[in-house]
Amino acid sequence: MVLNNRPINKKIAIISLVLGYSLTFIVDLLFQMEISLPGIEFMIGRNIMEAGIIMSIVGVLMEKKQITENNKVENN
């Protein structure tokens, strides 16, 4: 299935990449501004940051998988 002449997987990869980086950026800003109570929020912030990093890694992997699939189709 193609959406706007691009495979949906590529769109999902780009969206997850952007979300991952924006989540880490927002959490980093919150830590710099120190708008948090000690303890619980730090754990929540770390979890959000780790989720953002994981989302960006998944985005990169999905993009790479899509590129290899496109190369296989072009070669055959």
C-alpha positions, 0 to 999 in steps of 0.5 A, spaced: 500 500 500 502 506 498 500 513 501 503 519 497 507 515 493 511 513 499 510 506 502 507 507 509 512 504 513 517 509 511 512 514 513 511 510 520 519 510 520 519 518 519 514 519 524 517 515 530 524 518 528 521 525 529 517 523 535 523 520 539 527 526 538 522 531 540 520 527 546 528 526 548 528 534 547 522 536 551 524 531 557 531 534 556 528 541 557 524 539 563 530 537 566 534 543 564 528 548 567 528 543 573 520 543 573 520 537 577 519 534 584 525 529 586 524 522 585 518 520 581 518 525 576 525 523 575 523 516 573 518 518 569 522 523 565 527 517 564 522 512 562 520 517 557 527 519 554 528 511 554 522 510 550 523 516 545 530 513 544 527 506 543 522 510 538 528 513 534 532 507 533 525 503 531 524 509 526 531 508 523 531 500 523 524 501 519 527 506 514 533 501 513 528 495 512 524 499 507 531 501 503 533 494 503 526 491 501 526 497 495 533 495 493 531 487 493 525 489 488 529 493 484 535 488 483 529 483 481 
